[in-house]
Structure formats: C-alpha cells, structure tokens
Amino acid sequence: MKRLAHLPSGITRGLDFLIPDNWSAEQALAVVELIEDLRARICMHYDLALHDLLREQHSPPEDPNPNDIGDPF
C-alpha cells in the first residue's frame, strides 16, 4: 500500500482520497471554500468541546504520583 502524504490529522494509513488532476482552478477553489465553510460550522457548534479535546490530546500526561520523589538509591 502506498503511504499517504503527511496530513494535518496525523493519519498515515488508509485509503487515498483521489482528486482529479483535471479540475479547473475554479473547481478547486469551490472545494476549498466548501471545506472552509464546513470547518467554520463545526467550530462554531463544537468550539469549547474541540478546544478542550485538543488541549487534552496535546498536553503532557499527568504524573500519577506528583509528590512521590521516588527512591534515590
């Protein structure tokens, strides 16, 4: 299976989403605008939940024993 290019989602496996190479610039722009509108709608509806989830996913794991200095020897 061919590896996918780096995607913002981090997905590196799966099926390729083929984009025709004969689109006009206007067709490509229409798709980009559609995706931007979809992103904006999703963000407006799920703003706080998305923010919380992204913060949780990108935060370092919490130390289960924050006061435990461990055995120095």
Backbone as a printed PyTorch tensor [residue, N CA C, xyz], in Angstrom:
tensor([[[  0.8430,  -1.1860,   0.0000],
         [  0.0000,   0.0000,   0.0000],
         [  0.8860,   1.2470,   0.0000]],

        [[  0.5290,   2.2030,  -0.7890],
         [  1.2770,   3.4540,  -0.8560],
         [  1.0230,   4.2900,   0.3910]],

        [[  2.0830,   4.8850,   0.9560],
         [  1.9320,   5.7370,   2.1460],
         [  1.3040,   7.0590,   1.7530]],

        [[  0.4400,   7.5490,   2.6290],
         [ -0.1960,   8.8400,   2.4040],
         [  0.7590,   9.9670,   2.7580]],

        [[  0.5910,  11.0840,   2.1150],
         [  1.3610,  12.2680,   2.4710],
         [  0.9730,  12.7080,   3.8780]],

        [[  1.8410,  13.4790,   4.5170],
         [  1.5430,  13.9840,   5.8570],
         [  0.2650,  14.8130,   5.8150]],

        [[ -0.6710,  14.4780,   6.6710],
         [ -1.9400,  15.1910,   6.7580],
         [ -2.0430,  15.8830,   8.1100]],

        [[ -2.7980,  16.9790,   8.1990],
         [ -2.9420,  17.6730,   9.4880],
         [ -3.4660,  16.7740,  10.6060]],

        [[ -4.2980,  15.7830,  10.2420],
         [ -4.8570,  14.8830,  11.2540],
         [ -3.8350,  13.9120,  11.8030]],

        [[ -2.7130,  13.7580,  11.0950],
         [ -1.7050,  12.7920,  11.5140],
         [ -1.9390,  11.4070,  10.9480]],

        [[ -3.0160,  11.2250,  10.1950],
         [ -3.3050,   9.9210,   9.5990],
         [ -2.2040,   9.5710,   8.6080]],

        [[ -1.6640,   8.3740,   8.7260],
         [ -0.5940,   7.9490,   7.8260],
         [ -0.9500,   6.6660,   7.0800]],

        [[ -2.1190,   6.1030,   7.3520],
         [ -2.5450,   4.8690,   6.6970],
         [ -3.9830,   5.0050,   6.2520]],

        [[ -4.3600,   4.1940,   5.3140],
         [ -5.7430,   4.1660,   4.8790],
         [ -5.8560,   4.3210,   3.3780]],

        [[ -7.0510,   4.5910,   2.9400],
         [ -7.3150,   4.7250,   1.5170],
         [ -7.0170,   6.1410,   1.0570]],

        [[ -6.3900,   6.2180,  -0.1060],
         [ -6.1480,   7.5360,  -0.6820],
         [ -7.4630,   8.1570,  -1.1250]],

        [[ -7.5920,   9.4360,  -0.9500],
         [ -8.7240,  10.1890,  -1.4770],
         [ -8.2280,  10.8290,  -2.7610]],

        [[ -8.6890,  10.3270,  -3.8740],
         [ -8.1820,  10.7740,  -5.1580],
         [ -8.8620,  12.0640,  -5.5820]],

        [[ -8.0630,  13.0120,  -5.9930],
         [ -8.5530,  14.2860,  -6.5020],
         [ -8.2000,  14.3300,  -7.9770]],

        [[ -9.1950,  14.5380,  -8.8260],
         [ -8.8980,  14.5800, -10.2620],
         [ -7.8580,  15.6500, -10.5850]],

        [[ -6.9650,  15.3270, -11.5020],
         [ -5.9370,  16.2930, -11.8690],
         [ -6.3800,  17.2210, -12.9990]],

        [[ -7.6420,  17.1010, -13.3840],
         [ -8.1310,  17.9530, -14.4570],
         [ -9.1480,  18.9960, -13.9850]],

        [[ -9.2170,  19.2280, -12.6590],
         [-10.0900,  20.2870, -12.1700],
         [ -9.5720,  21.6370, -12.6530]],

        [[-10.4940,  22.5360, -12.8620],
         [-10.0770,  23.9130, -13.1330],
         [ -9.7520,  24.5780, -11.7950]],

        [[ -9.0920,  25.7210, -11.8720],
         [ -8.8040,  26.4700, -10.6450],
         [-10.1030,  26.8430,  -9.9410]],

        [[-11.1450,  27.1330, -10.6810],
         [-12.4380,  27.4930, -10.0890],
         [-13.0450,  26.3060,  -9.3430]],

        [[-12.9220,  25.1060,  -9.9050],
         [-13.4380,  23.9110,  -9.2300],
         [-12.6570,  23.6350,  -7.9430]],

        [[-11.3660,  23.7490,  -8.0170],
         [-10.5410,  23.5230,  -6.8300],
         [-10.8810,  24.5460,  -5.7510]],

        [[-11.0450,  25.8080,  -6.1330],
         [-11.4010,  26.8520,  -5.1700],
         [-12.7590,  26.5790,  -4.5490]],

        [[-13.7180,  26.1090,  -5.3330],
         [-15.0490,  25.7930,  -4.7970],
         [-14.9600,  24.7180,  -3.7230]],

        [[-14.1250,  23.7120,  -3.9340],
         [-13.9620,  22.6460,  -2.9400],
         [-13.2860,  23.1900,  -1.6910]],

        [[-12.2460,  24.0010,  -1.8640],
         [-11.5530,  24.5990,  -0.7210],
         [-12.5220,  25.4570,   0.0910]],

        [[-13.3400,  26.2520,  -0.5760],
         [-14.3100,  27.0970,   0.1340],
         [-15.3500,  26.2600,   0.8610]],

        [[-15.7910,  25.1620,   0.2370],
         [-16.7390,  24.2580,   0.8930],
         [-16.1390,  23.6870,   2.1680]],

        [[-14.8870,  23.2460,   2.0950],
         [-14.2200,  22.6730,   3.2690],
         [-14.0420,  23.7350,   4.3530]],

        [[-13.6720,  24.9430,   3.9680],
         [-13.5170,  26.0240,   4.9490],
         [-14.8500,  26.3450,   5.6160]],

        [[-15.9440,  26.3780,   4.8370],
         [-17.2650,  26.6240,   5.4110],
         [-17.6680,  25.5080,   6.3700]],

        [[-17.3960,  24.2740,   5.9910],
         [-17.7100,  23.1330,   6.8550],
         [-16.9240,  23.2210,   8.1550]],

        [[-15.6360,  23.5440,   8.0550],
         [-14.8010,  23.6970,   9.2490],
         [-15.3410,  24.8020,  10.1590]],

        [[-15.7150,  25.9130,   9.5610],
         [-16.2420,  27.0280,  10.3550],
         [-17.5260,  26.6300,  11.0780]],

        [[-18.4160,  25.9250,  10.3860],
         [-19.6740,  25.4930,  11.0160],
         [-19.4150,  24.5340,  12.1700]],

        [[-18.5200,  23.5850,  11.9570],
         [-18.1950,  22.6240,  13.0130],
         [-17.5860,  23.3480,  14.2090]],

        [[-16.6660,  24.2660,  13.9410],
         [-16.0190,  25.0070,  15.0310],
         [-17.0110,  25.8780,  15.7950]],

        [[-17.9530,  26.4910,  15.0850],
         [-18.9580,  27.3130,  15.7670],
         [-19.8120,  26.4630,  16.7080]],

        [[-20.1350,  25.2540,  16.2770],
         [-21.0310,  24.4100,  17.0760],
         [-20.3000,  23.7150,  18.2200]],

        [[-19.0730,  23.2780,  17.9770],
         [-18.3360,  22.4780,  18.9570],
         [-17.1420,  23.2060,  19.5500]],

        [[-17.1380,  24.5220,  19.5010],
         [-15.9770,  25.3250,  19.8720],
         [-15.3270,  24.9050,  21.1880]],

        [[-16.0590,  24.9450,  22.2700],
         [-15.4650,  24.6390,  23.5790],
         [-15.0560,  23.1730,  23.6990]],

        [[-15.8950,  22.2770,  23.1880],
         [-15.5670,  20.8520,  23.2640],
         [-14.3080,  20.5410,  22.4550]],

        [[-14.1800,  21.1470,  21.2720],
         [-12.9810,  20.9370,  20.4600],
         [-11.7450,  21.4950,  21.1540]],

        [[-11.8850,  22.6700,  21.7280],
         [-10.7620,  23.2900,  22.4410],
         [-10.2980,  22.3910,  23.5860]],

        [[-11.2470,  21.8980,  24.3740],
         [-10.9010,  21.0220,  25.4960],
         [-10.2300,  19.7370,  25.0160]],

        [[-10.7750,  19.1380,  23.9670],
         [-10.2220,  17.8910,  23.4570],
         [ -8.8170,  18.0920,  22.8990]],

        [[ -8.6080,  19.1620,  22.1430],
         [ -7.2810,  19.4330,  21.6060],
         [ -6.2690,  19.6930,  22.7170]],

        [[ -6.6730,  20.4290,  23.7480],
         [ -5.7800,  20.6810,  24.8790],
         [ -5.4300,  19.3620,  25.5720]],

        [[ -6.4270,  18.5010,  25.7440],
         [ -6.1970,  17.2130,  26.3920],
         [ -5.2480,  16.3440,  25.5610]],

        [[ -5.4400,  16.3290,  24.2470],
         [ -4.6180,  15.4910,  23.3750],
         [ -3.1790,  15.9880,  23.2630]],

        [[ -2.9570,  17.2820,  23.4190],
         [ -1.6250,  17.8380,  23.2370],
         [ -0.9130,  18.1770,  24.5440]],

        [[ -1.5240,  17.8730,  25.6620],
         [ -0.9000,  18.1100,  26.9610],
         [ -0.0500,  16.9110,  27.3450]],

        [[  1.0280,  17.1560,  28.0720],
         [  1.8090,  16.0070,  28.5490],
         [  0.9680,  15.2090,  29.5470]],

        [[  1.2170,  13.9140,  29.6480],
         [  0.4500,  13.1070,  30.6030],
         [  0.6960,  13.5820,  32.0340]],

        [[ -0.3600,  13.4800,  32.8350],
         [ -0.2340,  13.8920,  34.2340],
         [  0.5520,  12.8480,  35.0120]],

        [[  1.3720,  13.3100,  35.9520],
         [  2.1410,  12.4220,  36.8170],
         [  1.1820,  11.8000,  37.8290]],

        [[  1.0540,  10.4690,  37.8390],
         [  0.1250,   9.8380,  38.7830],
         [  0.5310,  10.0040,  40.2410]],

        [[  1.8190,  10.2840,  40.5220],
         [  2.3230,  10.4530,  41.8830],
         [  3.1100,  11.7680,  41.9680]],

        [[  2.4340,  12.9060,  41.9360],
         [  3.1710,  14.1690,  41.8690],
         [  4.0520,  14.4630,  43.0780]],

        [[  3.7250,  13.9110,  44.2510],
         [  4.5020,  14.1840,  45.4610],
         [  5.4890,  13.0610,  45.7730]],

        [[  5.5030,  12.0220,  44.9730],
         [  6.3810,  10.8840,  45.2030],
         [  7.7240,  11.1580,  44.5140]],

        [[  8.7630,  11.3940,  45.3050],
         [ 10.0820,  11.6790,  44.7260],
         [ 10.8260,  10.3980,  44.3780]],

        [[ 10.2770,   9.2840,  44.7720],
         [ 10.8900,   8.0050,  44.4350],
         [ 12.0810,   7.6790,  45.3100]],

        [[ 12.6030,   6.5200,  45.1120],
         [ 13.7600,   6.0450,  45.8710],
         [ 15.0190,   6.5330,  45.1640]],

        [[ 15.8210,   7.3990,  45.8290],
         [ 17.0150,   7.9350,  45.1630],
         [ 18.1210,   6.8990,  44.9830]],

        [[ 17.9860,   5.7310,  45.5990],
         [ 19.0460,   4.7190,  45.5170],
         [ 18.5810,   3.5060,  44.8270]]])
